[in-house]
Amino acid sequence: MSDQLKQDTTRQKVYLAALLHDIGKFYQRADDRPASKSDMLSNDIQQNEALFCPESKRFGKRTHKHALYTAQFFEDINNTVDRLFQSTGSKQSKFDQQDSILQLAACHHNPHSFLQRIIQKADHYTSGMDRSEEDPEAYKDIQQENDPTEFKKMRMCSIFEGIGHENVDEWHYRLPLKDMTLSEDIFPSTGNEFTDDPDYQTLWQNFQKEANKLDADDFSAYADSLFYLLHRYTLTIPSSTQVLPDVSLFDHLKITGAMALSLYDYYKEKGSDFQSWTNPQDSEEPFLLVGCDLSGIQSYIYDIISKRAAKNLKGRSFYLQLLLDSILRNVLQIGGLYEANTIYSSGGGFYVLGPNTEDFKDGLAHFSKNLEYEFFNQHKTRLFAALDYTTISVGQIMNKNIGECWQNVIQKLNERKRQRYSHKITSEPTTFFEPQGRGAEAERDAITGDEIIGQKMEMEDPDDTSTASVPYISLLTKSQINLGKHLKQSDYWVTTKDAVPYWKDFTYFHPFQNAPYHYLVKLAASVDHVLIRSFNEPAETETLSGKDNIDGFTFYGGNQFPSDNGEPKTFDQLAGRKKDSETEQDESLARLGVLRMDVDSLGQLFIDGFHESRRTFSRYSTLSRNLDYFFKGYINTIWETYFRDDTFIIYSGGDDLFIVGKWDQMIVMAKQIYRDFRKWTCWNENLTLSGGLWVCHSPGIRNCQLLKTTKTGWLI
């Protein structure tokens, strides 16, 4: 069913038009003239102003001029549009055809058809307000005609400054206008720290240059590659300088695309008369908020009993990332959804915005049941993936009750976790209530201590060679060790539906049946029809040779780590002990520091951190993305700059982190992380970071379990 959805060309046009409906705001700010005198707008666009721009009853003039620039952008990429949809025709025909993609995108303030109204409603729902009435945007447009430079000086406000405050009458912190970078240059500053005006022209030119390189013939490849470009270039552009100054244009475009797609699917399944549909009732529930929570992560990482744990920890941590990403890819595939539908994915969980359709819900139920069996067969009761959803009504969105939606899905996920493996218990009770395995006779994994079931592997280069016996590890542990090695050596994370038959020299990772195949590769590889993500820094388009690929990027905390001859440093080495026993040194102070930190009460902040008048999906998207930026992205900059030789990021994502290293360096690193986090979050007293540091002889990884209850201070 998902393949059929993605082949619906009308659906494709609705999604792409919604994803780019406000690209004109970016384009317009790169123009040094007002729209009426612009030489960036074609004559055709200017002559059709009445088609795109509504007339203000208050001012008696056409407003929302950014819609002209949205139309112009689609004129600029006309050849790409024709290639994707295999369409031909004169330029004039696009102004005559109500549901040409140009009109779908540019008429969202002045809709003339059902499909145009879908995008208008998605725009309204994303903003949490009805923008068909007179709004501040109209007055802003009148001002821009008189002074076309003033509004281009406005910078985006930081989402963090408003957290926990009822009203923000005056914003003190602004973001620099830049493309994606993991440097402090992108941190918020007070207004008087900026000496130059934002350079929209250069940023737009760079975006256009990259967008023009997108040559995919496959719609999904084009749309998702474009999504990553929007993430890279529009994350510090304010969606609206008037009413949404703390929401990025990227998050507004992203959520509007997700909502328009969901509205289209919802009404198509209902069989409603598209042409007669005008305005849904508050009680109508067109959307689903799908949540997933991977539980057991903490114990899975920490319950490693051997001093050889360092060999396995990085791969073990990234393996959990592969599990979560594989579940997410399945959910998106079930609904025929795109990257924009993922509101948040980090820290052991994700949330997806999709349509409230029977096909989607049935697909989720079937997948959730199969996933339960897959996880149990692979991990027994150590890991569990709770997957559930809640419906979202129009009233909840427009009445700013979004926090209620998050609360509902979190409660459902918690119920799932309390009833974990219920299907398995019902169908195979002996698995849980009769002895399993071989007990004391079983061979044990030398790293995890688990009973080895199935194939056992000799451990390569064991640290302790004093015993005659060769330590064994399970096939899963072996693959996780290899995963950690490949992670450090690779430039790209490639995800594909099927194994690549001609990549015999590359090792793939396939977490469970029906999961995608994951490869960690270097630049020299070639492949077609896959998702390619560079680590932490956005790569240029056309990263790997091949056709119809999705070129993207991902943040991952700790893809680099200190090594010794290509192997991760052992805990002894991190603590300050040398392998060479003949080396004279004072090791009396050799200690390992184990650090855990997380954001205080983040779950409650998602429920009621925004004042009720400011609770919109676009704000939640902006908030989660900015937290992800710090814990999965910028944390690598801190490590690379100051602590790369003596510390090891085991895990960092969502709102927490787990790092080990030389004890004295860990104290300094903890202070640096705290200071940078406070600066990133505008020193907001409602957003605090706390943690615990355990100093011990290595190996001592299990001792960090004590840090779970040590968030009020430091354990040293």
N, C-alpha and C positions, 0 to 999 in steps of 0.2 A: 504493500500500500504506500509506503514512504517513497518508493521509486516513482510511482504514479503521480504522487503529489509534486515531486520535484520536476516532473516533465510538463506540468501545467504552465504554459507560457504566460497566461494572464496572471497567475500567482507569482511567477518570477518578476513580472513587471511591477506588480504592486509592492513586492518586497524591495526591489532595487530603488523604485521611486521614493518609497518611504525612507529608506536608508540615506538617500541623498536629498531629501526634500528641502533641507535648510543649508545645503552646501553653498548656496548663494550668499549666506552671511559671511562665509570665509572669502569668497570671490569678491564680494562688494567691498570688503575692508581692504582689499589689495588695490582698489581703484582710487586714484587721487582726485577723482571728480565726482560730483553728484550724478545720480542715474540719468537725469534729464540731459546732461551734457557729456555723458560717458562715451569714450571711443572704444571701450571694451565690449559694449553691447552692440549687436548687429542691428541693422535697420528693421529686419523682420521682428526681432524681439521688441524693440521700442515701439513699433507700430501696433503691436498686440498687447500693449500695457493693460488695457481694459480687460483682457482675457485673464490675466494673472493677478492683478492688483485690485482689491476691493476699494470702493469709494467711501471715504469717511463722511458720515452724516454730519459730524461735528465740524469738520474742517472744509468739506466740499472738495477734497482732493484725493487722488489715488495714494494709497499707503502700502506698506509692506513691500517696499521696492526690492528687497532681497530676492523675492520670487522671480524677478526678471533675470537675475544673475544665475539662479538655479536653472531657468530655462536655457540661458546661454551656455551653461556647463554641458547640458545635454546636446546642444548644438555642436559644441566642441568635440564631444565624444560620439558624434553621429555614426561614424564608421564602425566603432566598436558595438554600438547598439544594433546596427544593421547586421553585423556579423553574429552577435549572440542570438538574435531573434529571427535571423534569416529574412529580414524585411527590406523592402526597397520602396522608393517613393520620393517625391519632391519635398523640399523643405516645407513648402506651403501646406502639404497634406498633414503635417504634424500639428499644425494650428487648427486644421479643420476636424481632425479626428479627436473626439473627446477623450478617448482612452489610449491615446499614444502615450508612451512612457514620459515624454516631455511634459504633456499636460498633467498626467498623474502626479508628477513631482512638483510642478510649478504652480498648480491651481489649488493648493491645499488651503489657502486663505480665501479663495473665491471658487468653490467647487460647483461643477455643473452636472456631475453624474454620480452614480452609486459608488464606483470605485474611487473617485476623487474624494467622496465623503468619508470613505473608509480611512484614507490617509489623513484627512482633516481630523477625524475622531481620534485616531492614534496619536496625532500631534497633541490634541487636547488632553488625552489621558496621560501621556508622558509628562506633560507640564502640570497636570492636576487642576486644570482650569479651562473654562470655555473661552477660547480666544476668537470666537466668531463675533463676539460683541466688541464694542470699542475697548481697546486695551492700550497700555502705555506704549506698545510698539507703534501704534498709529501716530501718536504725538512725536515719538522719536524720529519717524520718517520725515515729518514736516521740518523738524529741526535740522536734519541732515541735509536737506535741500539748501538751507540757508548757510550752514557751516558743515561741509562734507568731511572735515578733518577731526572734529571734536570727538565724535563717538568712536573713532578709530584709536583714540588714546586710552580708552577704557580697558583695563586688564581684568582678568578673571579673579574673583575672590576665592580664597581657600575654603573648601567645604568644612574644614575642621573648626574654623573660627566660630561658626554658628551652632556647633553641637552643644546641647544642654542649655541653650539660652532661648528664652521665649521669643524675643524679637531682637533683631540686629539692625539698629537704626543707622549705624555707621560702621563700615568695614575698614579695618586697619591693615589687613594683610592682603597682598596681591601676588599673583603668580607671574613670572616672566613669560613672555611669548616665545616658546621654543618648541622644537620637535622633541621626540622622546630621547632622553639621555639619563643615565644613571649617575649623575653628578650632582653636587650641591647647587649647581647653577640653576636648577629647576625648583629649588626650595622657595617658599613664600617669603616675601619681604614687606616691610612697611613701605607705604607709598613714596616717602621722601628718599628712599634708597635707590630709586630708579632715576637715571640721568637722561635716558633717551626714550623716545616714543617707540611703541611696538612696531616692529618691521614686518607688517603683513605681506608686503609685496614679495620679499625674498622667500618667506615661508610658503606662500602660494605658488611661486615659481618652482620651488623644490617639489611640492606636492604634485603639481601638474607634470613635471618631468617624470616622476615615478609612476604616476597614474597612466601616462602614455605608454609605458613599457608593458602594461598588462595586456597580453595578447592571447589569453585563453579563449578557446572556442566553446568550452564547457561553462555553463552559467554558474554552477556552484563554485568552480575554481576561480572565476572572475570575481564573483560577489564576495567570497570570503577573503580573497587576496586584497580586494578593495577595503574590506572591513579593517584589516590589519594596517593598511595605509592610513585610514581615517584615525585609528588609534594612535598612530605615530605622529600625525601632523595636527590633529585638532584637540588634543587632550588639555591644552591650556588656553583655548579660545572660549570665552563665555558664550553660552547658548543664547542668552539675552542679557544685554547690559542693564535692562530695566527690572525685570521680574525674576530672572534666574541667573544672577551674576556669579553664583557659586556652583553652578552646574556646567560642566564642559559641553561644548558642541558635540564632542564625540559621544558622550553618554546620552545626550538627547537624541542624536541620530540613531544610535544603537537601539534604544528602547522603543523609539517610534517604529523602526523596522520590525522589531519583534512583535509589537502590538498589531501593526497593520497585517502582518502575515497571519497572526492568530485570529483576528477579526474575519479575515477572508475565509479561513478554513471553517470557522464556527458557523458563519452564515451560509456557506456553501453546503455544509452537512445538514443544516436545518431545513434547507430547501426553501428558504425565504425568497420572496420576490425581490431580487436585488433592486429593481428600479423603484419599488414602493417604500423601501427602507429609508427612514430619515433619521430617527433618533431613538436609540435603545433606552429602555426604562432602567431606573436605578437598580431594580431587582434582578435584572438580566446578568448572567454570569458567563461572559465570553471567554474568560482566561483561566488557565491553570498555573499555579505556582508549584513546580515539582522540586522536591528536595531530596538530597541524599546525604547520609551521615555514615562515614566509615568508622566504626567503633572498634576498640581494641588496639588502636595505633600506639598508645603510650607503652603498654606492656609488650607489644610486639617488638618495639625498638629497644626497650630497656632490659627485657628478660633474656639477656645474653650472658651466659655465666663464665665464658672463657676469657683469658687474657688476649686471645686472638680476635676478640670482638671487633677491633678496629678494621680488620680486613673486610668485615662483612657489613658494618654499620651504614656506610654511605650507600652501597648498593641496596641494602635492606630498606633504607629510607626512600630511595628513588623508586624502588619496586612498589611501594605504597602509592606513589604518585602515578605510576603506570596503571595500577588497579583503578584508582579514582578516575583517571582520564578515560580508561576503557569503558567504564560504566557510563560516563558522560557521553562518549561517542555513540554508544548504543541508544541512549535516550534521545539524542538529536536525530539519529537515523530513524527511530520508530516514528517520530513526528514529522519527518521530512523537514527538519529545522536547520537553521544556519548558525554561524558563530555568534551573531548578535543576540540569539535567544538565550545564551548563557549569561545570566546576570552576574554570577559570582562562582568561582571555582578555586578553592584554596583551603588549606588547613584541615584536610580530611572531609571536606563536604563540598556540595555545589547546589546552586539553585538555577532552575531553568524556567523561563516564561514561555508558555505554549498555549495552544487552543483547547478549549473545553469541548472536545469532540469524543464521541464514543470510540472511534478507531484509536485515538491516541491513548485513552484510558485503558482500553482492552489490551493494547500493546504493552503498556507499562505494567499491568497486572501480570501478564504472561512472563515478561522479562524478569520481574521481581521474584517470581516463584522459581524460575530456572536459576537465577543468580544465587538464591539461597542454597540450592543443591551444589552448585559449582563451588561456592566458598567453603561449604562444609567438607566436601571431598578433598579440597586442597589444603585447608587450614584448620579443619575441625572447628572447635569453638573459640579459637583465638581471635579471629577477625569476623566481623559481621557488617554487611552493607544494608542499612535501612533505607528503603526507597518508598516515598509516598508523595501525596499532593493535596492541595486544597484549592477550591474554586475561588475566583476573584470576581466580585460584582462591580458593575459600573458605579454603584453608589459608594462602595468602599474606596474606589479610586477618587471620585470627584468630591467626596466628603472627607478626604484625607485620613481614612482609616487603614492605611497601608500597613501600619504596625500590627494591626489585628491579623492581617494575612500571614505575616512572618510568624506571629505567635501560634497561629493555627497549624501551620505546617511543621513547626518545631515540636508542638505537642504530639502530632501524629507520628513523627519520627521517633520520639521518645517512647510512644506506645509500641511501635514496631520493635524497638530495642528490648523492651520488657517482654515481648513475645517472640524473641528471636528463634529461628529454626522451628516454628510451629508446624509448618508443612512437613518437615523432615521427621519431627517427633511423632506426628500423626500417622505418617505412612510407614516409618521404619523405627518403631519404639525400641527395638532391641539394640539399636546403635547407641542409644543413650543410657539404657538401664541394664545392660549386661557388659561384663568385662571385655575390653578390646585390646588388641596388641599382644605382645609377648612378654611384657613386664620386664623383670630383671634380666632376662636372657637376651633382650633386644640390643642391637647395636645402637649407640647413641651418637648424635651429631656432635662433633668435637667443638663446634662453636655455639650452637643454640641449646644443646642438651636434649633436644627432642629425639624421640624414637625414629630411627630411619625406616621408612616404609618404601619398599621398592628399591630402585637402584641406588647403590652407595658409591661414593667417589673418594679416591685418595686425596688428601689435602696436599696441595703443592706448597713447597717451601715452608713447612711448619716452623714456628719460632723456636719451639723446644725440641731439640734433637738429642736430648740426653737419654730418652727412652728408646727401646728397640721397636716398640709397636708403632705402626703407622696410623695416624689419626684419620678417621673417615668423616665425611660430611654428606648431607643429602644432595640430591640433584638440584633442589630448589636453592639451597645455600650456595652451591657451586655457581648457579646462574646469577645469584645476587652478587657474589664476589666479582664475577665477570662484568656485571652491570656497572659496578662502581669503577672498575678499570676503564671500561668503554666511555663512561661519562666524562672522565677527565680528558680523554684523548679525542673526543668528538666535537665537531662544530655544529652538527644539526641533529635534531630529533625528528625522525621521519615516521609517520603513522599511515598505514595503508590497510585496506580491507582484507587483502589476501597477501600471502607471502610473495616476495619478489623472486621469481624462479632463477633469474640470472645474477642475483646477489648471493652467490654461494660462499663468498669470502667474508660476508658479514653475518654476525650473530643476531638473530631476532629474538624478541621477547613477546610471548603470547600468554598473557596472564590467565585466561580462562576460555572455554569454548565460546565461540561467537564474538570474542573480543577482537579488536583490531590487532595487527602485527606492528610492533614497535622496533625501529632500528636506530642505533646511534652511529652516525657516519661522519666522515670528513668531506671536505668540499669536492673532492675528485669524483664523487659518485654521480650516477645518472639514473633517472627514474621518471616515470610518467604517472599521472592521475593519483597523486598522493598529497598529504598534508606535510609541509616542511616547516619546521620551527627552529630558528636560531636561538641560542641561549642568551638571554639577558640584554643583548643589544640588537635592535632591529637591523637585519641585514638588508642590503640592496635587493630589489626585485631581481628575478632570474637567478636565484641562489644556486640551485643545482640544475644541470642541464636536463632537459626533458620538456614535455608538453602537458598542458592542462593541470599544472600543480597549483596548490594553494601555498603561497609564500607568506609565512607569518613569523612570529617570534613568541617566546614564552619566558617568563621569569622563573628562575629556580634558585633557591638559596643554597649555595654550596656545590655548584657543579665543578669547581676547582677545589683542591685540598692539598695540604703539605704531603710530600711523598719522599720516599727513599728508594732510589733505583726503580722508579715506576710504581712501587707499591705504596699504599697509604702508610704513613708513619704509625707505628704501634703506640699504644698508650704509654709504654715506658719511654719511648723516644719523645713523645709530646711532653711528658713530665720532666724531661731533662736528663734521662739516663741514656748512655751511649751503648751501642751494640758491642763495641770493641772493649772488652774488659780490661785490656792492657792500658787504655788511655787513663792517665792520672787526672782525676777531677774530684771536686767535692760534690758528692751527690746527697749530702745530708738534708738539703732543702728541695730535693726533687719530689715534686708533688703534681698531681693532676687536678685541674679545676674543672668542675662540671657546672655549667650555667643553664638555668631555665628562666625565661621571662615571658610574660604575656600581658595583654591589655586588660585592665581591670573592668569587669562587668560589661564586656562588649555586647553580649547577647541582649542585655537590657537596653543598651544604647540603640540597637537596631529596632527595638520595639517602641521606645519613647524618647530617643535622643534628640529627635527633631521636634520642634514645636508643631502642633497639629496643623497649622496653616502651611507648613513647609514639607509635609510628608508626601513625597512623590517618588515614583519608581526611578526617575532619573537621578534624584539625590541619593537614593540608596545605592544605585549603581556607581555614582561618583565616589561615595564614601568607601565602599568595599574595594573599588579599584585602587584608591589611594592608599589604603592599608596594605593591600597586596604589593603595591609598588615598593613600600618600605621593607616589608618582611621577606619578600621573595626576590626583590630587585636590588634596592639600595644597600641591603645588608652585605652584598658581595663587594660593593665599593668600599665599605668600612673595612672588610676583611682584607681585600687586595691592597689597600693603601697602608694599613698599619700592622696587620696581624697575620699575614699569609704564612709565615714560617713556623709558628708555634701554636696555632689554633685550628680547629676542625669543625666546620658547620655541619652537624649531623642532620639537622632539620631546621627549616625556617619558612614559615608560610602562614597565611591567614592572619592571626594576631599573636602568634607565639613562636618561640625559638628554643633550640637545644644545641649548645655548643660545648665542646671540650677542648682543653689545651693546657699549656703551662700555667700554673696557678697564678703567678704574679701578673702575667699577661691577660689572664681572664678578668682580673679585677679592673684593669685599665680598659679592656674591651667593653665590659659591662657599663662602665661609666660613659664611654664614647657612644654606645648604642642608646643609652638613656638620653644623653644630651641631644643627639641628632633626632631622636624620635620626638622629643619635646619641641625642638625647632620646627620639624616637619608639620607638627600639629598645632602650630601657632601658640605654643605655651598654654593651651586651653586647660584649665584646671579640671575640666570634666573628662579629659582623656589622659589617663595616667598609665604608666608602664611600671610593673614591679616584678620581682623575681627572687631567686635564691641561688647562691653559689656554694657548692660543696667542694672542699679541698681534701684530697685523700691520696693514699698511696695507690698506684695503678697495679692491677686493674681494679676499678671500683665503680663500674658503670651502673651496677644495680643500686648503689647507694643513692643515685639521683632520684629513686622513687620517693625518698624522703622530701625532696624538693616540692612535691605536689602540694604539701601542706605548709610550705615555708615561703609564703609570698609577702609576708609582712616585714621581712628584713633579710639580712644576710647570714648564712651559716658558714662559719669559717673555723 
